[in-house]
């Protein structure tokens, strides 16, 4: 069964963690804890899968010294504020007319989005090989024949950085999106090389497979901020399509929006479609997940070949990245 993974990793050289002993007669200054150091060589953001940063906030720290702190649990005041916001959102949902308008043809709104923004909105994800080690492995010269499928590829902000680091002559990337405008943006990109990448229109929640791919043909599937654009009614079919495409032992690299994200809390009236599901100002949809919900989604089973339910995926890692952001003003 293909495992499901969302790993984070940053390779560190040992030299970056060593300090030179002071020479005789020198005064040794007090050590600055690594999490408070402003030196990038000492304040590594990630060192192990799912560490999600090492800047821990303690009672001795000045919260305003940095603009972000890792692993900070939300306090009761924020939770109460968030709940009051959710209740306000529920009381002022999207009208039935607009709900039908946005749900009936979601690709239309993504086409408009990419028409207006082309490839300028999202930054290239240069952190991919740090956070998903498999994407570094498949690009090695000796990796051998490998098929990578990016689902919800957008303007190619995942596919092209992977391609830029690729040394594997046998790597083949299929970059799919249900927005035809996004696919056109990818095909017109200066780095688009038909030898290694193929961009096509495809809806992961549909009833067909992507062009050029067949069942059990994909080694790695990448799904970054794409599942949240689907309606909850589309999740099951999407998961089954991904499973159908993956080879036995294939991997899914997944990342998406978490429940309670500041973006969710900030939604105003007239954006609520249903619980945790919203419409943005540009007409695109977004859902906010929690870990238990994602675990249930990816624990889908199959009983087609027998009476016993068999899980389609093994979940290897499923974690949440929590950060406290601080804002300061200057006079």
PAZAPA-4460 file (N, C-alpha, C; in steps of 0.05 Angstrom, whole numbers, plus 32768, in hexadecimal, padded with zeros to 4 digits):
% residues 331
    n_x    n_y    n_z   ca_x   ca_y   ca_z    c_x    c_y    c_z   seq   type   mol
   8011   7FE8   8000   8000   8000   8000   8012   8019   8000     1      X     A
   800C   802C   7FEF   801D   8044   7FEE   801A   8054   8007     2      X     A
   8030   805C   8014   802E   806C   802C   8029   8089   8026     3      X     A
   8020   8097   8039   8019   80B4   8036   802B   80C4   8048     4      X     A
   8038   80D8   803E   804C   80E6   804D   804C   8103   8049     5      X     A
   8052   8112   805E   8056   812F   805C   806E   8135   806E     6      X     A
   8086   8130   8064   809E   8132   8075   80AC   814D   8070     7      X     A
   80BA   8156   8085   80CB   816E   8082   80E7   8167   808B     8      X     A
   80FB   8170   807C   8117   816A   8083   8129   817F   8078     9      X     A
   813D   8186   8088   8152   8199   807F   816D   818D   8085    10      X     A
   817C   8187   8071   8197   817B   8075   81AA   8190   8081    11      X     A
   81B6   8189   8097   81C9   819C   80A3   81E5   8190   80A3    12      X     A
   81F9   81A1   809D   8215   8198   809F   821D   819B   80BC    13      X     A
   822D   8187   80C5   8236   8188   80E0   8245   81A1   80E7    14      X     A
   8253   81AC   80D4   8263   81C4   80D9   8252   81DB   80E1    15      X     A
   823A   81DB   80D9   8228   81F1   80E0   8220   81F1   80FD    16      X     A
   8224   81DA   810A   821B   81D7   8125   8233   81D8   8139    17      X     A
   824B   81DA   812F   8262   81DB   8140   826B   81F7   8146    18      X     A
   8275   81FB   815E   8280   8214   8166   829E   8211   816B    19      X     A
   82AE   8225   8164   82CB   8224   8169   82D0   822C   8186    20      X     A
   82E1   821C   8194   82E8   8223   81AF   82F7   823D   81B0    21      X     A
   82F3   824E   81C5   8301   8267   81C7   831F   8262   81CC    22      X     A
   832F   8274   81C1   834C   8272   81C6   8352   827A   81E3    23      X     A
   836A   8272   81EC   8371   8278   8207   8371   8296   820C    24      X     A
   8365   829E   8222   8364   82BA   822A   834C   82C9   8220    25      X     A
   833D   82BD   820D   8326   82CB   8202   830F   82C8   8216    26      X     A
   82FD   82DC   8215   82E5   82DB   8226   82CF   82CE   8217    27      X     A
   82C3   82B9   8222   82AD   82AB   8215   8293   82B8   821C    28      X     A
   8285   82C2   8208   826C   82CF   820D   8256   82BA   8213    29      X     A
   8241   82C3   8221   822C   82B0   8227   8220   82A5   820D    30      X     A
   821A   828B   820E   820E   827E   81F7   81F1   8289   81F2    31      X     A
   81EB   828F   81D9   81D0   8296   81D1   81C2   827C   81C9    32      X     A
   81AB   8276   81D5   819D   825D   81CD   8198   825D   81AF    33      X     A
   819C   8246   81A2   8199   8245   8185   817F   8250   817B    34      X     A
   8169   824C   818A   814F   8255   8180   814C   8274   8181    35      X     A
   815F   8281   818F   815E   829E   8191   8174   82AB   8180    36      X     A
   8184   829C   8173   819A   82A6   8163   818F   82B2   8149    37      X     A
   819A   82C9   8141   8193   82D5   8127   81A6   82CB   8111    38      X     A
   81B9   82BA   8118   81CC   82AF   8104   81BF   8297   80F7    39      X     A
   81BA   8297   80DD   81AD   8281   80D0   81BC   8266   80D3    40      X     A
   81D7   8268   80D7   81E6   824F   80DA   81E0   8241   80F4    41      X     A
   81D6   8250   8108   81D1   8245   8122   81B3   8241   8127    42      X     A
   81A3   824E   8118   8186   824D   811D   8178   823F   8106    43      X     A
   817D   8225   8104   8171   8216   80EE   8153   8214   80F2    44      X     A
   8145   8218   80DC   8128   8217   80DE   811E   81FA   80DF    45      X     A
   812B   81E8   80D2   8123   81CC   80D1   813B   81BA   80D1    46      X     A
   813B   81A5   80E0   8151   8192   80E0   8148   8175   80DD    47      X     A
   812F   816F   80E3   8125   8154   80E1   8109   8154   80D5    48      X     A
   8100   813E   80C9   80E5   813D   80BF   80D1   8144   80D5    49      X     A
   80BF   8156   80D0   80A9   815E   80E2   80B3   816C   80FA    50      X     A
   80CB   8177   80FA   80D3   8188   8110   80C5   81A3   810E    51      X     A
   80C1   81AC   80F5   80B2   81C5   80F0   80BE   81DD   8100    52      X     A
   80D8   81DF   8100   80E5   81F6   810C   80ED   81F0   8129    53      X     A
   8101   8200   8132   810C   81FB   814D   810C   8214   815E    54      X     A
   80FD   8228   8157   80FC   8241   8166   80E5   823F   817A    55      X     A
   80EB   8234   8191   80D7   8231   81A6   80D5   824A   81B7    56      X     A
   80BD   8251   81BE   80B8   8269   81CE   80B7   8260   81EC    57      X     A
   80C9   826C   81FC   80C9   8266   8219   80C2   8280   8228    58      X     A
   80BE   827D   8242   80B6   8294   8253   80CD   82A9   8253    59      X     A
   80E5   82A0   824F   80FC   82B3   8250   80FF   82C2   8236    60      X     A
   80F2   82BA   8221   80F5   82C7   8206   80E4   82E0   8203    61      X     A
   80EE   82F2   81F3   80DF   830A   81EB   80CF   8302   81D2    62      X     A
   80B5   8301   81D4   80A5   82F7   81BE   80A8   8308   81A5    63      X     A
   80B0   8321   81A8   80B2   8333   8192   80CF   8334   8186    64      X     A
   80E0   8323   8190   80FB   8322   8185   80FC   8316   8169    65      X     A
   80E9   8303   8163   80E7   82F7   8149   80CA   82FA   813F    66      X     A
   80C7   82F8   8125   80AC   82FB   811A   809D   82E1   8119    67      X     A
   80AA   82CB   8120   809C   82B1   8120   80A9   829E   8135    68      X     A
   8097   828F   8142   80A0   827A   8155   8093   8260   814E    69      X     A
   80A2   824A   8151   8098   8230   8149   808B   8221   8161    70      X     A
   8079   820F   815A   806D   81FC   816D   805E   820B   8184    71      X     A
   8051   8221   817D   8042   8230   8192   8024   8228   8190    72      X     A
   801B   821D   81A6   7FFE   8215   81A7   7FED   822F   81AB    73      X     A
   7FD7   822F   819E   7FC5   8246   81A0   7FBA   8248   81BD    74      X     A
   7FB8   8261   81C7   7FAE   8264   81E2   7F90   8267   81E2    75      X     A
   7F84   8267   81F9   7F67   8268   81FC   7F5B   8281   81F0    76      X     A
   7F69   8297   81F2   7F5F   82B0   81E7   7F5C   82AF   81C9    77      X     A
   7F70   82A3   81BC   7F6E   82A1   819E   7F59   828D   8197    78      X     A
   7F56   8277   81A6   7F42   8263   819F   7F26   826F   81A2    79      X     A
   7F22   827F   81B7   7F08   828C   81BA   7F02   82A0   81A4    80      X     A
   7F17   82AF   819C   7F13   82C2   8186   7F0D   82B3   816C    81      X     A
   7F1B   829D   8167   7F17   828D   814F   7EFA   8282   814E    82      X     A
   7EF1   8278   8165   7ED6   826D   8166   7EC1   8283   8161    83      X     A
   7EC6   829A   816B   7EB3   82B0   8166   7EB3   82B8   8148    84      X     A
   7ECA   82B7   813C   7ECB   82BC   811F   7EBC   82A7   810F    85      X     A
   7EC0   828D   8117   7EB2   8278   8108   7E94   827B   810A    86      X     A
   7E8B   8283   8122   7E6E   8286   8126   7E64   829D   8115    87      X     A
   7E73   82B3   8113   7E6C   82C9   8102   7E6A   82C0   80E5    88      X     A
   7E7D   82AF   80DC   7E7E   82A6   80C1   7E65   8294   80BB    89      X     A
   7E5E   8283   80CE   7E47   8271   80CA   7E2D   8281   80C7    90      X     A
   7E2C   8297   80D5   7E13   82A7   80D5   7E11   82B7   80BB    91      X     A
   7E26   82B9   80AC   7E25   82C9   8093   7E32   82BA   807C    92      X     A
   7E26   82A3   8074   7E32   8292   8060   7E2F   829D   8044    93      X     A
   7E3C   8290   8031   7E38   8296   8015   7E1B   8291   800D    94      X     A
   7E0F   82A1   7FFC   7DF4   829C   7FF4   7DF2   8282   7FE4    95      X     A
   7DDA   8277   7FE2   7DD6   825E   7FD3   7DDE   8262   7FB6    96      X     A
   7DD8   827A   7FAB   7DDE   8280   7F8F   7DFC   827F   7F8B    97      X     A
   7E0B   828D   7F9D   7E28   828E   7F9A   7E35   8273   7FA0    98      X     A
   7E29   8264   7FB3   7E34   824A   7FB9   7E33   8238   7FA0    99      X     A
   7E1D   8239   7F92   7E1B   8229   7F79   7E2E   8234   7F64   100      X     A
   7E31   824E   7F63   7E42   825B   7F4F   7E5F   8253   7F53   101      X     A
   7E68   8252   7F6B   7E84   824C   7F71   7E8A   822D   7F70   102      X     A
   7E76   821D   7F77   7E7A   8200   7F78   7E76   81F2   7F5E   103      X     A
   7E66   81FE   7F4C   7E5F   81F1   7F33   7E76   81EF   7F1F   104      X     A
   7E88   8203   7F20   7E9E   8203   7F0D   7EB7   8210   7F1A   105      X     A
   7EC3   8202   7F2D   7EDA   820E   7F3C   7EF1   8214   7F29   106      X     A
   7EF5   8204   7F14   7F0B   8209   7F01   7F09   8224   7EF5   107      X     A
   7EF1   822E   7EF1   7EED   8249   7EE5   7EFB   825E   7EF6   108      X     A
   7EF9   825C   7F10   7F04   8270   7F22   7F23   826E   7F23   109      X     A
   7F2D   8256   7F21   7F4A   8253   7F20   7F55   825C   7F05   110      X     A
   7F46   8259   7EF0   7F4E   8263   7ED6   7F51   8282   7ED7   111      X     A
   7F3E   828F   7EE4   7F3F   82AC   7EE7   7F56   82B4   7EF9   112      X     A
   7F5B   82A4   7F0E   7F71   82AA   7F20   7F8C   82AA   7F11   113      X     A
   7F91   8295   7F01   7FAA   8293   7EF3   7FAC   82A6   7EDB   114      X     A
   7F95   82AD   7ED0   7F95   82C1   7EBB   7F9E   82DC   7EC6   115      X     A
   7F96   82E2   7EDF   7F9D   82FC   7EEB   7FB8   82FC   7EF8   116      X     A
   7FC1   82E5   7F01   7FDA   82E4   7F10   7FF1   82D5   7F01   117      X     A
   7FEA   82C6   7EEC   7FFE   82B6   7EDD   800F   82A7   7EF0   118      X     A
   8029   82AA   7EEF   803B   829B   7F01   8047   82AD   7F16   119      X     A
   803A   82C4   7F1C   8046   82D7   7F2E   803C   82D6   7F4A   120      X     A
   8027   82C6   7F4F   801A   82C6   7F69   8029   82B5   7F7D   121      X     A
   802E   829B   7F76   803B   8289   7F88   8059   8288   7F84   122      X     A
   8068   8287   7F99   8085   8285   7F97   808D   8268   7F92   123      X     A
   80A3   8264   7F84   80AD   8249   7F7F   80B4   823D   7F9A   124      X     A
   80AD   8224   7F9E   80B1   8216   7FB7   80CD   820A   7FB8   125      X     A
   80E0   821A   7FBE   80FC   8211   7FBE   8102   81FF   7FD6   126      X     A
   80EF   81FE   7FEA   80F3   81EE   8002   80EA   81D1   7FFE   127      X     A
   80E1   81CA   7FE6   80D4   81B0   7FE2   80E6   8199   7FEA   128      X     A
   80FF   8199   7FE1   8111   8183   7FE6   811A   8181   8003   129      X     A
   8117   8198   8012   811C   8197   802E   8105   818A   803D   130      X     A
   80ED   8191   8036   80D6   8188   8045   80CC   816D   803C   131      X     A
   80D1   8166   8023   80C9   814B   8019   80E2   813E   800E   132      X     A
   80F1   812F   801E   810A   8123   8015   8108   8112   7FFC   133      X     A
   80F1   8106   7FF8   80EE   80F5   7FE0   80F2   8105   7FC6   134      X     A
   80EC   811F   7FC7   80F0   812F   7FAF   810D   8136   7FAA   135      X     A
   811E   8132   7FBE   813B   8134   7FB9   8145   8119   7FAF   136      X     A
   813A   8104   7FB9   8143   80E9   7FB1   813D   80E4   7F93   137      X     A
   8126   80EB   7F8A   811E   80E4   7F6E   812D   80F5   7F5A   138      X     A
   8139   810B   7F63   8148   811C   7F50   8166   8116   7F4F   139      X     A
   816E   8102   7F5E   818A   80FA   7F5D   8191   80EC   7F43   140      X     A
   81A9   80EF   7F3A   81B1   80E4   7F20   81AD   80C6   7F1E   141      X     A
   81B1   80B8   7F35   81AF   809B   7F34   8193   8091   7F3D   142      X     A
   817F   80A3   7F3F   8165   809B   7F48   8156   8088   7F36   143      X     A
   815B   808A   7F1C   814E   8078   7F09   8133   8082   7F00   144      X     A
   8125   8073   7EF0   810B   807B   7EE5   80F7   8081   7EFC   145      X     A
   80ED   809A   7EFC   80DB   80A3   7F11   80C5   80B4   7F05   146      X     A
   80AC   80AF   7F0D   8096   80C0   7F04   808B   80CF   7F1C   147      X     A
   808B   80E9   7F1A   8080   80FA   7F2F   8067   8108   7F24   148      X     A
   8051   8108   7F33   8039   8115   7F2C   8033   812C   7F3F   149      X     A
   8032   8144   7F35   8029   815B   7F46   800C   8160   7F3F   150      X     A
   7FFB   815F   7F54   7FDE   8163   7F51   7FD8   817F   7F5B   151      X     A
   7FCA   818E   7F4B   7FC5   81AA   7F52   7FDE   81BA   7F4E   152      X     A
   7FEB   81B7   7F37   8005   81C2   7F32   8006   81E0   7F30   153      X     A
   7FEF   81ED   7F2A   7FEE   8209   7F27   8001   8213   7F11   154      X     A
   8011   8226   7F17   8024   8231   7F04   803F   8223   7F03   155      X     A
   8040   820B   7F11   8059   81FC   7F11   806C   8203   7F26   156      X     A
   8062   820E   7F3D   8074   8217   7F52   8081   8201   7F62   157      X     A
   8077   81E8   7F5E   8084   81D1   7F69   8094   81C3   7F53   158      X     A
   8088   81BE   7F3C   8094   81AF   7F27   80AF   81BB   7F1D   159      X     A
   80AF   81D5   7F19   80C7   81E2   7F0E   80DE   81E3   7F22   160      X     A
   80DA   81E8   7F3C   80F1   81E6   7F4E   80FC   81CA   7F50   161      X     A
   80EB   81B5   7F4F   80F4   819A   7F4E   8105   8195   7F35   162      X     A
   80FB   819F   7F1F   8109   819B   7F05   8124   81AA   7F06   163      X     A
   8125   81C1   7F13   813E   81D0   7F13   8154   81C2   7F23   164      X     A
   814C   81B1   7F36   815F   81A2   7F46   8164   8186   7F3C   165      X     A
   8157   817F   7F26   8158   8164   7F1C   8172   815D   7F0E   166      X     A
   817D   8145   7F16   8195   813A   7F08   818E   811E   7EFE   167      X     A
   8175   8116   7F01   816D   80FB   7EF8   8163   80FD   7EDB   168      X     A
   8171   80F1   7EC8   8168   80F2   7EAC   814F   80E3   7EA7   169      X     A
   8146   80D3   7EBA   812E   80C2   7EB6   8116   80CC   7EC6   170      X     A
   8118   80E4   7ED2   8101   80EF   7EE1   80ED   80FA   7ECD   171      X     A
   80D3   80F3   7ED3   80BD   80FD   7EC3   80A9   810A   7ED5   172      X     A
   80A3   8123   7ED1   808F   8132   7EE2   8076   8137   7ED2   173      X     A
   8060   812F   7EDE   8045   8135   7ED3   8039   814A   7EE5   174      X     A
   8035   8162   7EDB   802A   8178   7EEA   800E   817E   7EE1   175      X     A
   7FFA   8179   7EF2   7FDE   817A   7EEA   7FCF   818F   7EFB   176      X     A
   7FBC   819C   7EEE   7FAB   81AF   7EFC   7F90   81B0   7EED   177      X     A
   7F7A   81B5   7EFC   7F61   81B6   7EEE   7F5B   81D2   7EE2   178      X     A
   7F6E   81E4   7EE4   7F6D   81FE   7ED7   7F7D   81FD   7EBD   179      X     A
   7F6F   8200   7EA7   7F7D   8200   7E8D   7F90   8218   7E8A   180      X     A
   7F89   822E   7E97   7F9A   8245   7E96   7FB4   8240   7EA5   181      X     A
   7FB3   8232   7EBC   7FCB   822B   7ECA   7FDD   8219   7EBA   182      X     A
   7FD1   8206   7EAC   7FE0   81F4   7E9B   7FEE   8203   7E84   183      X     A
   7FE0   8217   7E79   7FEC   8227   7E64   8004   8237   7E6F   184      X     A
   8001   8241   7E87   8018   824F   7E94   8030   823D   7E96   185      X     A
   802B   8224   7E9F   8042   8212   7EA2   804F   820C   7E87   186      X     A
   803E   8206   7E73   8049   81FF   7E59   8058   8216   7E4C   187      X     A
   8052   822E   7E53   8060   8246   7E48   8078   824E   7E59   188      X     A
   807D   8240   7E6F   8093   8247   7E80   80AE   8241   7E73   189      X     A
   80C2   8252   7E77   80DC   824E   7E6A   80EA   8234   7E72   190      X     A
   80E3   822A   7E8A   80EF   8211   7E93   80E0   81F8   7E8B   191      X     A
   80CA   81FB   7E7C   80BA   81E4   7E74   80CA   81D4   7E60   192      X     A
   80D1   81BC   7E67   80E1   81A9   7E57   80D0   8190   7E53   193      X     A
   80C6   818C   7E3B   80B4   8176   7E35   80C2   815B   7E39   194      X     A
   80DC   815B   7E3B   80EB   8142   7E40   80E6   8138   7E5C   195      X     A
   80E2   814B   7E6F   80DF   8143   7E8B   80C4   814A   7E97   196      X     A
   80B5   815C   7E8B   809C   8165   7E97   8086   8166   7E83   197      X     A
   806E   815E   7E8C   8056   815F   7E7C   8040   816C   7E8C   198      X     A
   8035   8182   7E82   801F   8190   7E90   8005   818B   7E83   199      X     A
   7FF1   8183   7E92   7FD6   817D   7E87   7FC0   8186   7E99   200      X     A
   7FA9   818A   7E8E   7F90   8190   7E9D   7F85   8176   7EA8   201      X     A
   7F81   8175   7EC2   7F76   815D   7ECF   7F69   8165   7EE9   202      X     A
   7F52   8159   7EEF   7F43   815D   7F08   7F47   8144   7F18   203      X     A
   7F55   8146   7F2F   7F5B   812F   7F3F   7F41   8122   7F4A   204      X     A
   7F2B   8131   7F4B   7F12   8125   7F56   7F00   811B   7F3F   205      X     A
   7F0A   811A   7F27   7EFB   8111   7F10   7EFB   80F3   7F0D   206      X     A
   7EF1   80E9   7EF7   7EEE   80CC   7EF3   7F02   80C1   7EDE   207      X     A
   7F17   80D0   7ED8   7F2B   80C6   7EC5   7F47   80CC   7ED0   208      X     A
   7F5B   80BF   7EC5   7F77   80C4   7ECD   7F84   80D9   7EBC   209      X     A
   7F9A   80E4   7EC5   7FA8   80F9   7EB6   7FB2   80EF   7E9B   210      X     A
   7FB4   8100   7E87   7FBF   80F8   7E6D   7FDC   80EE   7E71   211      X     A
   7FE2   80D8   7E63   7FFD   80CD   7E64   8003   80BB   7E7C   212      X     A
   7FF0   80B8   7E8E   7FF4   80A7   7EA6   7FE0   8091   7EA7   213      X     A
   7FE8   807A   7EB2   7FD6   8064   7EB5   7FD7   805B   7ED2   214      X     A
   7FC7   8048   7ED9   7FC6   803E   7EF4   7FE2   8033   7EFD   215      X     A
   7FE8   8038   7F16   8001   802E   7F22   801A   8036   7F12   216      X     A
   801B   8050   7F0A   8032   8059   7EFA   8041   8070   7F08   217      X     A
   8038   807A   7F1F   8044   8091   7F2C   8054   8089   7F45   218      X     A
   806C   8093   7F47   807C   808E   7F5F   8076   80A1   7F76   219      X     A
   8073   80BB   7F6F   806F   80CF   7F84   8059   80E2   7F7A   220      X     A
   8045   80E7   7F8B   8030   80FB   7F86   8033   8112   7F99   221      X     A
   8033   812A   7F8E   8036   8142   7F9F   801C   8151   7F9F   222      X     A
   8012   8157   7FB7   7FF9   8166   7FBA   7FFD   817C   7FCF   223      X     A
   8003   8194   7FC5   8009   81AA   7FD7   7FF4   81C0   7FD3   224      X     A
   7FE4   81C5   7FE8   7FCF   81D9   7FE7   7FBC   81D5   7FD0   225      X     A
   7FB4   81BC   7FCB   7FA1   81B6   7FB6   7F88   81A8   7FC1   226      X     A
   7F8B   8198   7FD5   7F74   818A   7FE0   7F60   819D   7FEC   227      X     A
   7F6A   81B3   7FF6   7F58   81C8   8002   7F47   81D5   7FEE   228      X     A
   7F4D   81D3   7FD4   7F3D   81E0   7FBF   7F26   81CE   7FB7   229      X     A
   7F25   81B5   7FC1   7F10   81A3   7FBA   7EF9   81A5   7FCE   230      X     A
   7EE1   819F   7FC4   7ECA   819C   7FD5   7ECD   8182   7FE5   231      X     A
   7EC3   8182   7FFE   7EC4   8169   800E   7EB7   8151   7FFF   232      X     A
   7EA4   8156   7FEE   7E97   8141   7FDF   7EAA   8134   7FCA   233      X     A
   7EC1   8142   7FC4   7ED4   8139   7FB0   7EEC   812A   7FBC   234      X     A
   7EEE   812A   7FD6   7F06   811F   7FE2   7F0A   8101   7FDD   235      X     A
   7EF5   80F2   7FE1   7EF7   80D5   7FDE   7F01   80CD   7FC3   236      X     A
   7EF5   80D8   7FAE   7EFD   80D1   7F93   7F19   80DA   7F8D   237      X     A
   7F21   80F1   7F97   7F3C   80FA   7F93   7F51   80E7   7FA0   238      X     A
   7F4C   80DE   7FB8   7F5E   80CC   7FC6   7F60   80B2   7FB6   239      X     A
   7F49   80A8   7FAD   7F49   808F   7F9E   7F58   8091   7F83   240      X     A
   7F55   80A8   7F76   7F64   80AD   7F5D   7F82   80AD   7F62   241      X     A
   7F8B   80BA   7F78   7FA7   80BB   7F7F   7FB1   809E   7F84   242      X     A
   7FA2   808F   7F93   7FAA   8073   7F98   7FAC   8063   7F7E   243      X     A
   7F99   8067   7F6C   7F99   8058   7F53   7FB2   805E   7F43   244      X     A
   7FBC   8077   7F44   7FD3   807F   7F34   7FED   8075   7F40   245      X     A
   7FEF   8073   7F5A   8008   806D   7F67   8010   804F   7F64   246      X     A
   802A   804B   7F61   8035   8030   7F62   8033   8026   7F7E   247      X     A
   8033   800C   7F83   8035   8001   7F9E   804E   800D   7FAC   248      X     A
   804B   8018   7FC3   8061   8025   7FD1   8066   8041   7FC9   249      X     A
   8055   804C   7FB8   8058   8068   7FAF   8052   807B   7FC6   250      X     A
   805B   8094   7FC3   8058   80A8   7FD9   8046   80BF   7FD1   251      X     A
   8039   80CA   7FE5   802A   80E3   7FE2   8036   80F8   7FF4   252      X     A
   803F   810E   7FE9   8049   8125   7FF8   8032   8139   7FFA   253      X     A
   8029   813E   8012   8010   814E   8015   8015   8165   8028   254      X     A
   800A   817C   8021   800A   8193   8034   7FF2   81A4   802D   255      X     A
   7FE5   81AE   8043   7FCE   81BF   803E   7FC7   81D0   8057   256      X     A
   7FB2   81DF   8055   7FAB   81F2   806A   7FA0   81E4   8083   257      X     A
   7FA8   81EE   809A   7FA0   81E3   80B4   7F89   81F2   80C0   258      X     A
   7F79   81E3   80CF   7F62   81EF   80DD   7F6C   8203   80F2   259      X     A
   7F5F   821A   80F2   7F66   8230   8104   7F7C   8242   80F9   260      X     A
   7F84   823E   80E0   7F97   8250   80D4   7F8C   826C   80D4   261      X     A
   7F9E   827F   80D6   7F96   829B   80D8   7F85   82A3   80BF   262      X     A
   7F8B   8297   80A8   7F7C   829D   8090   7F5F   8295   8093   263      X     A
   7F5A   827F   80A1   7F3E   8276   80A6   7F30   8289   80BA   264      X     A
   7F3E   8290   80CF   7F32   82A1   80E3   7F2A   82BC   80D8   265      X     A
   7F3A   82C6   80C5   7F36   82E1   80BA   7F1F   82E3   80A6   266      X     A
   7F14   82CC   809D   7EFF   82CE   8089   7EE7   82DE   8094   267      X     A
   7EDC   82F0   8083   7EC6   8301   808B   7EAC   82F5   8082   268      X     A
   7E97   8305   8085   7E7C   82FC   807E   7E7B   82F7   8060   269      X     A
   7E6A   82E4   8058   7E65   82DF   803C   7E7A   82CD   802F   270      X     A
   7E8B   82C0   803F   7EA0   82AE   8034   7E9D   8291   803C   271      X     A
   7E8A   828C   804E   7E87   8271   8059   7E75   8260   8047   272      X     A
   7E81   824A   803C   7E72   8237   802C   7E65   8221   803D   273      X     A
   7E76   8215   804D   7E6D   8201   8061   7E83   81FF   8076   274      X     A
   7E80   81EE   808A   7E93   81ED   80A0   7EB0   81EA   8096   275      X     A
   7EC1   81FD   809D   7EDD   81FD   8095   7EE3   8200   8078   276      X     A
   7ECF   8207   8068   7ED1   820A   804B   7EC8   8225   8043   277      X     A
   7ED9   8234   8034   7ED4   8250   802F   7ED9   8257   8011   278      X     A
   7ECE   826E   8009   7ED4   8279   7FEF   7EE4   8292   7FF2   279      X     A
   7EFA   8294   7FE4   7F0B   82AC   7FE5   7EFF   82C2   7FD4   280      X     A
   7F0B   82D9   7FD6   7F01   82F0   7FC6   7F04   82EC   7FA8   281      X     A
   7F16   82DB   7FA0   7F1A   82D6   7F83   7F09   82BF   7F78   282      X     A
   7EF9   82B4   7F8A   7EE7   829E   7F81   7EF2   8282   7F85   283      X     A
   7F0B   827F   7F8D   7F16   8265   7F92   7F0F   825B   7FAE   284      X     A
   7F0D   8241   7FB1   7F04   8235   7FCA   7F1C   822C   7FDB   285      X     A
   7F18   822A   7FF6   7F2D   8221   8007   7F21   8213   8020   286      X     A
   7F2C   81FC   8027   7F23   81ED   803E   7F3A   81EC   8052   287      X     A
   7F33   81EB   806C   7F48   81EA   8081   7F44   81D0   8091   288      X     A
   7F59   81C0   8092   7F58   81A5   809D   7F64   81A3   80B9   289      X     A
   7F5C   818E   80C8   7F6B   8187   80E0   7F76   816B   80DB   290      X     A
   7F88   8162   80ED   7F97   8149   80E9   7F84   8131   80E9   291      X     A
   7F71   8131   80FB   7F5E   811A   80FD   7F4E   8117   80E3   292      X     A
   7F46   812E   80D8   7F36   812D   80C0   7F47   8123   80A9   293      X     A
   7F60   812C   80A6   7F72   8123   8091   7F78   8105   8094   294      X     A
   7F7B   80FC   80AD   7F80   80E0   80B2   7F68   80CF   80A8   295      X     A
   7F50   80D9   80AD   7F38   80CA   80A4   7F37   80CA   8086   296      X     A
   7F3D   80E1   8079   7F3B   80E3   805C   7F4E   80CF   804F   297      X     A
   7F67   80CD   8059   7F7B   80BC   804D   7F7B   80A0   8057   298      X     A
   7F68   8099   8069   7F65   807E   8073   7F4F   806F   8064   299      X     A
   7F48   8079   804D   7F33   806D   803D   7F3A   8050   8037   300      X     A
   7F26   803E   8036   7F2B   8022   8033   7F1E   8018   8019   301      X     A
   7F26   8000   8011   7F1C   7FF3   7FF9   7F12   7FD7   8000   302      X     A
   7EFA   7FD0   7FF8   7EEF   7FB5   7FFD   7EE8   7FA8   7FE3   303      X     A
   7EF2   7FB2   7FCD   7EEA   7FA7   7FB3   7EF2   7F8A   7FAF   304      X     A
   7F09   7F82   7FBB   7F13   7F67   7FB6   7F0E   7F55   7FCD   305      X     A
   7EFD   7F5C   7FDF   7EF8   7F4B   7FF6   7EE6   7F59   800A   306      X     A
   7EDF   7F4B   801F   7ECD   7F56   8033   7EDC   7F67   8047   307      X     A
   7EF6   7F62   804A   7F06   7F72   805E   7F0F   7F8C   8052   308      X     A
   7F0A   7FA2   8061   7F12   7FBC   8058   7F30   7FBF   805A   309      X     A
   7F3D   7FC7   8044   7F5A   7FCA   8043   7F61   7FE8   803E   310      X     A
   7F71   7FF4   8050   7F78   8010   804C   7F88   8014   8032   311      X     A
   7F82   8029   8024   7F90   802F   800B   7FAB   803C   8010   312      X     A
   7FAE   8049   8027   7FC7   8057   802D   7FD0   8051   804A   313      X     A
   7FE9   8052   804E   7FF5   8052   8068   7FFF   806F   806E   314      X     A
   7FF5   807B   8083   7FFD   8096   808A   8017   8094   8099   315      X     A
   802D   809E   808D   8047   809D   809A   804B   80B3   80AF   316      X     A
   8044   80CC   80A7   8046   80E3   80B8   8030   80F6   80B2   317      X     A
   8025   8102   80C7   8010   8116   80C4   8012   8129   80DB   318      X     A
   801D   8140   80D7   8022   8153   80EC   8018   816F   80E5   319      X     A
   8016   8180   80F9   800E   819C   80F4   8025   81AF   80FB   320      X     A
   8029   81C3   80EA   803D   81D7   80EE   8030   81F0   80FA   321      X     A
   8036   81F5   8113   8029   820B   8122   803E   8221   8127   322      X     A
   8037   823A   8120   8049   8250   8124   803B   8268   812F   323      X     A
   8048   8276   8140   803E   828F   814B   804C   82A6   813B   324      X     A
   803C   82B7   812F   8047   82CE   8120   8043   82E7   8131   325      X     A
   8057   82F7   8132   8056   8310   8141   8059   8328   812E   326      X     A
   804A   833C   8133   804A   8354   8122   8053   836C   8133   327      X     A
   8066   837B   8129   806E   8393   8137   806C   83AB   8125   328      X     A
   8068   83C2   8131   8066   83DB   8121   807E   83ED   8128   329      X     A
   8086   83FD   8114   809C   840F   8118   8092   842C   8115   330      X     A
   809E   843E   8123   8096   845A   8122   80A8   8469   810F   331      X     A
***
